[in-house]
Amino acid sequence: MISGLLVVNKSKNITSHEVVEKIRLFDNTTKVGHFGTLDPMAEGILLIGIGKATKFFDFYIQKKKQYSGKIRFGLATTTYDKEGSPVSEEKKIDLNTVNINSLLKQFTGQINQVPPAFSAKKFKGKPLYKYAREKKQVILKPVQITIYSLKARIINHNTLAFEALTSAGTYIRSLAHDIGEHLKVGAYLEELRRDRIGEFDLSQAISSDTISEEMKVSDFFKQVIPIESLLPEFPKIIINPAGKRGVLNGAPLLPKDILKIFPSESTTHYRLFDEEGNLLGISQKDKKIRRFNPFIVFPD
C-alpha cells in the first residue's frame, strides 16, 4: 500500500472530491483525502493525502496559502463569486478614483472574517451550503484570520487582479465580498487560483486533467511524494528496536531509545524513524518529563 502526498493542479469546473475519486482509480483499497478544498470555479494547488499520509491533515491544513485572481466590483452575489445570483442592482465604480494601496491596507494583517453562506464550513455538524440551499439563515461569529500580504493592480474600471498570502481558514470569496461592502458598491470573486500551499507550488503539481484510467499506474505512483519526505520542518529522530516496539504500541519514547536526532528549528513535533528509514509516526516532546509522547503512529 502506497502512502504519501500528491500535489495536484486542479482544473476549473471540477470539484475537489472528483479529484479524490480520480485518484482512487489507481488503488480503491487505499484511503485518500484532500487537505483543504478548492471551489469548482477555482483552479490551482490541491494537496491529496494517500494512505497513512491522510493522518497529516491537521498539519497541512494550517500552512500558509498563496492565491491570485480577479475581483469584480459593482455587484454582490449570493455565493460571493461569479457562480451566484445578484443580490442588488449593479452600481457604477471607477477603480482609478480609488486609493488601492490604502484600501488593501485595511484588509491586511489580522482581520475578522465571516465564511460565505455557500461554503463547506460546518455549523452544528452540517455544511453551511445546505442551510443556504434550504434558505435557512445561520448567524456565525467572525473568525480571526491573517492576510500576510495583499497586492493588486487595476485591470479596468471595475476589476482588480490581486495576489494574497493568507493564513489557514481564509475565504478569498469573503475577502472579495468584504472589500466590495467597504466601497459600498458590492464585489464578487471572478477568478481564483491557489498558487502555493506551504512549501508546495504549481511547478511541483500534476494536472488533474492527466489523471485518468488511461494513465499508467507506474507513472502515477512516480508523482507521489513518499511519506518519509513529508513534514521536513519537524526534526528527524532515529530510534532503536526497543523504542520502535514501544512507539508502535503507543508508549512514550525515552531518551535511551534514541540513536540520533537531526537538528531543526522546530521543537513542537518530531518524526520518528527506525534504522531502515521507515517512518513510524510523529511525537511531541514532553516539556516536564524527558520523553517524547506519541502523537501519530503507524503500526506495521
C-alpha positions as CSV (number, residue, x, y, z in Angstrom):
1,M,0.0,0.0,0.0
2,I,1.4,3.4,-1.0
3,S,1.5,6.3,1.4
4,G,2.4,9.9,0.5
5,L,1.3,13.2,-0.8
6,L,0.2,14.1,-4.3
7,V,0.4,17.7,-5.4
8,V,-2.4,18.4,-7.9
9,N,-3.1,21.4,-10.1
10,K,-6.9,21.3,-10.1
11,S,-8.6,22.5,-13.2
12,K,-11.7,24.7,-13.2
13,N,-15.2,23.2,-13.2
14,I,-14.2,20.1,-11.2
15,T,-14.8,19.6,-7.5
16,S,-12.1,18.6,-5.1
17,H,-14.0,15.4,-4.3
18,E,-14.0,14.5,-8.0
19,V,-10.2,14.8,-8.0
20,V,-10.0,12.4,-5.0
21,E,-12.3,9.9,-6.8
22,K,-9.9,10.0,-9.8
23,I,-7.0,9.1,-7.6
24,R,-9.0,6.2,-6.1
25,L,-9.0,4.6,-9.6
26,F,-5.4,3.5,-9.0
27,D,-6.0,1.8,-5.7
28,N,-9.5,1.7,-4.3
29,T,-8.4,0.0,-1.1
30,T,-6.2,2.9,0.0
31,K,-7.5,5.8,1.9
32,V,-7.4,9.1,0.0
33,G,-8.4,12.6,1.1
34,H,-7.7,16.2,0.2
35,F,-6.0,18.7,2.6
36,G,-8.3,21.7,2.1
37,T,-11.0,22.1,-0.6
38,L,-11.0,24.3,-3.7
39,D,-14.3,25.6,-5.1
40,P,-15.2,24.1,-8.5
41,M,-14.7,27.6,-10.2
42,A,-11.2,27.8,-8.7
43,E,-8.0,26.2,-10.0
44,G,-4.6,25.5,-8.6
45,I,-2.9,23.6,-5.8
46,L,-4.8,20.8,-4.2
47,L,-2.9,18.6,-1.8
48,I,-4.0,14.9,-1.7
49,G,-3.0,12.6,1.2
50,I,-2.8,9.0,0.3
51,G,-2.7,6.0,2.7
52,K,-1.0,6.8,6.1
53,A,-0.4,10.4,5.0
54,T,-4.1,11.2,5.4
55,K,-3.3,11.5,9.1
56,F,-1.3,14.6,8.3
57,F,-4.4,16.7,7.5
58,D,-4.1,18.8,10.7
59,F,-0.5,19.8,9.8
60,Y,-1.1,20.7,6.1
61,I,-4.4,22.5,6.6
62,Q,-2.6,25.0,8.9
63,K,0.0,26.0,6.3
64,K,0.1,29.4,4.6
65,K,-1.6,29.7,1.2
66,Q,-0.8,31.9,-1.8
67,Y,-3.7,33.0,-4.1
68,S,-4.1,35.1,-7.2
69,G,-7.2,36.0,-9.1
70,K,-9.7,38.8,-10.1
71,I,-12.3,40.7,-8.1
72,R,-15.2,42.3,-10.0
73,F,-16.8,45.4,-8.3
74,G,-20.2,46.9,-8.7
75,L,-22.3,43.8,-7.9
76,A,-22.6,41.4,-5.0
77,T,-23.8,37.8,-5.4
78,T,-25.3,35.2,-3.1
79,T,-22.2,33.0,-3.2
80,Y,-19.6,35.9,-3.2
81,D,-18.4,34.6,-6.6
82,K,-19.5,34.7,-10.3
83,E,-21.5,31.4,-9.8
84,G,-24.0,33.2,-7.6
85,S,-27.1,35.2,-8.2
86,P,-27.0,39.0,-8.0
87,V,-28.3,40.4,-4.7
88,S,-28.8,44.0,-5.9
89,E,-28.7,46.3,-8.9
90,E,-25.3,46.9,-10.5
91,K,-23.6,50.0,-9.3
92,K,-21.1,52.1,-11.2
93,I,-17.5,52.4,-10.0
94,D,-14.2,53.6,-11.4
95,L,-11.3,52.0,-9.6
96,N,-9.0,54.6,-11.0
97,T,-10.5,57.1,-8.5
98,V,-9.8,54.7,-5.5
99,N,-6.6,54.7,-3.5
100,I,-6.0,51.0,-3.9
101,N,-3.0,50.8,-1.6
102,S,-4.9,52.4,1.2
103,L,-7.9,50.2,0.5
104,L,-5.9,47.0,0.6
105,K,-4.0,48.0,3.8
106,Q,-7.3,47.9,5.7
107,F,-7.6,44.2,4.8
108,T,-4.0,43.3,5.6
109,G,-2.9,41.8,8.9
110,Q,-5.2,40.2,11.4
111,I,-8.8,40.7,10.5
112,N,-12.2,39.2,11.3
113,Q,-14.0,37.3,8.6
114,V,-17.3,35.5,8.3
115,P,-17.3,32.5,6.0
116,P,-19.6,32.6,2.9
117,A,-23.1,31.2,3.4
118,F,-22.4,28.9,0.5
119,S,-19.3,27.1,1.8
120,A,-18.4,23.6,3.2
121,K,-17.7,25.0,6.7
122,K,-19.8,23.1,9.1
123,F,-22.3,24.5,11.6
124,K,-23.7,22.0,14.1
125,G,-22.3,19.2,12.0
126,K,-23.9,20.4,8.8
127,P,-22.2,22.2,5.9
128,L,-23.3,25.9,5.6
129,Y,-24.3,25.5,1.9
130,K,-27.0,23.0,2.9
131,Y,-28.6,25.7,5.2
132,A,-28.3,28.2,2.4
133,R,-30.0,25.9,-0.1
134,E,-32.8,25.4,2.4
135,K,-32.9,29.2,2.7
136,K,-32.2,28.9,6.5
137,Q,-30.2,31.8,7.9
138,V,-27.3,30.9,10.2
139,I,-25.7,33.6,12.4
140,L,-21.9,32.9,12.5
141,K,-19.3,34.6,14.7
142,P,-16.5,36.2,12.8
143,V,-13.2,34.3,12.8
144,Q,-9.8,35.9,13.1
145,I,-7.6,35.3,10.1
146,T,-4.4,36.8,8.8
147,I,-3.7,38.3,5.5
148,Y,0.1,38.4,5.4
149,S,0.2,40.4,2.1
150,L,-2.3,41.7,-0.3
151,K,-1.3,43.3,-3.7
152,A,-3.5,44.4,-6.6
153,R,-3.5,46.2,-9.9
154,I,-6.3,47.7,-11.8
155,I,-7.4,45.9,-15.0
156,N,-10.3,48.2,-15.9
157,H,-12.8,50.5,-14.2
158,N,-14.4,47.7,-12.2
159,T,-11.9,44.8,-12.0
160,L,-8.8,44.2,-9.8
161,A,-6.2,41.5,-10.3
162,F,-4.8,40.5,-6.9
163,E,-2.3,38.4,-5.1
164,A,-2.7,37.3,-1.5
165,L,-0.7,35.4,1.1
166,T,-3.1,34.1,3.8
167,S,-3.4,32.1,6.9
168,A,-5.4,28.9,7.2
169,G,-9.2,29.4,7.4
170,T,-9.2,32.4,5.0
171,Y,-12.0,32.6,2.4
172,I,-11.0,34.6,-0.6
173,R,-14.6,34.9,-1.6
174,S,-15.4,36.6,1.7
175,L,-12.4,38.9,1.3
176,A,-13.7,40.0,-2.1
177,H,-17.2,40.5,-0.7
178,D,-16.0,42.5,2.3
179,I,-13.9,44.8,0.1
180,G,-16.9,45.5,-2.0
181,E,-19.0,46.2,1.0
182,H,-16.4,48.6,2.3
183,L,-16.6,50.5,-1.0
184,K,-20.4,50.4,-0.8
185,V,-20.7,49.0,-4.4
186,G,-20.5,45.3,-3.8
187,A,-18.0,42.9,-5.3
188,Y,-17.6,39.2,-6.1
189,L,-14.7,36.8,-6.9
190,E,-14.4,36.4,-10.7
191,E,-11.3,34.2,-10.9
192,L,-9.2,32.3,-8.3
193,R,-6.1,30.3,-8.4
194,R,-4.2,28.8,-5.5
195,D,-0.6,29.1,-6.3
196,R,1.1,27.7,-3.2
197,I,0.4,25.8,0.0
198,G,3.4,25.8,2.4
199,E,6.4,24.6,0.5
200,F,4.4,23.3,-2.5
201,D,3.8,25.3,-5.6
202,L,2.4,24.8,-9.1
203,S,5.8,23.8,-10.6
204,Q,5.6,20.5,-8.5
205,A,2.0,19.7,-9.4
206,I,0.4,17.2,-11.8
207,S,-2.6,18.4,-13.7
208,S,-5.9,16.9,-12.7
209,D,-6.7,16.6,-16.4
210,T,-3.9,14.0,-16.8
211,I,-5.2,11.7,-14.0
212,S,-7.4,9.2,-15.7
213,E,-7.9,5.4,-16.3
214,E,-5.6,5.7,-19.3
215,M,-2.6,6.8,-17.2
216,K,-0.1,4.1,-16.3
217,V,-0.1,3.1,-12.7
218,S,3.7,3.3,-12.6
219,D,3.6,6.9,-13.9
220,F,1.0,7.9,-11.3
221,F,3.0,6.5,-8.4
222,K,6.1,8.4,-9.6
223,Q,4.2,11.6,-8.8
224,V,3.5,10.7,-5.2
225,I,5.9,12.2,-2.6
226,P,6.8,9.4,-0.2
227,I,5.6,9.8,3.4
228,E,9.1,9.7,4.7
229,S,9.9,13.0,2.9
230,L,6.9,14.9,4.3
231,L,6.9,17.5,7.1
232,P,10.7,18.1,6.8
233,E,10.3,21.0,9.2
234,F,9.9,18.5,12.0
235,P,13.2,17.1,13.4
236,K,14.1,13.6,12.5
237,I,14.7,11.0,15.2
238,I,16.1,7.6,14.6
239,I,15.3,5.0,17.3
240,N,16.4,1.5,18.2
241,P,14.3,-1.7,18.0
242,A,13.1,-1.4,21.6
243,G,11.9,2.2,21.1
244,K,10.2,1.1,17.9
245,R,8.2,-1.6,19.6
246,G,7.2,0.8,22.3
247,V,6.2,3.6,20.0
248,L,4.1,1.3,17.8
249,N,2.2,0.2,20.9
250,G,1.5,3.8,21.9
251,A,4.2,4.0,24.6
252,P,6.3,7.2,25.1
253,L,9.8,7.3,23.5
254,L,12.5,7.5,26.1
255,P,15.9,9.2,25.6
256,K,17.7,5.8,26.0
257,D,16.0,4.5,22.9
258,I,17.2,7.4,20.6
259,L,20.0,6.6,18.3
260,K,20.2,10.1,16.6
261,I,18.4,13.4,16.4
262,F,18.8,15.6,13.4
263,P,18.9,19.4,14.1
264,S,15.9,21.6,13.1
265,E,14.4,24.9,14.1
266,S,11.1,23.3,15.1
267,T,10.7,21.7,18.5
268,T,7.0,21.1,18.6
269,H,6.8,17.7,16.8
270,Y,9.3,15.1,15.8
271,R,9.3,12.5,13.1
272,L,10.3,9.0,14.3
273,F,12.2,6.6,12.0
274,D,13.6,3.1,12.5
275,E,17.1,2.2,11.4
276,E,15.8,1.1,8.0
277,G,14.4,4.5,7.3
278,N,10.7,3.7,7.8
279,L,8.6,6.4,9.3
280,L,7.0,5.1,12.5
281,G,5.0,8.2,13.5
282,I,5.0,11.7,14.9
283,S,5.7,12.5,18.5
284,Q,5.7,15.6,20.8
285,K,8.3,16.4,23.4
286,D,7.0,16.4,26.9
287,K,8.2,19.7,28.5
288,K,8.0,18.4,32.0
289,I,9.5,14.9,31.6
290,R,12.4,13.8,29.4
291,R,10.4,11.8,26.9
292,F,8.5,12.1,23.6
293,N,4.8,11.3,23.7
294,P,3.2,9.6,20.6
295,F,1.0,12.0,18.5
296,I,0.5,9.8,15.4
297,V,1.8,6.3,15.0
298,F,1.8,3.9,12.0
299,P,1.6,0.3,13.2
300,D,3.1,-2.3,10.8
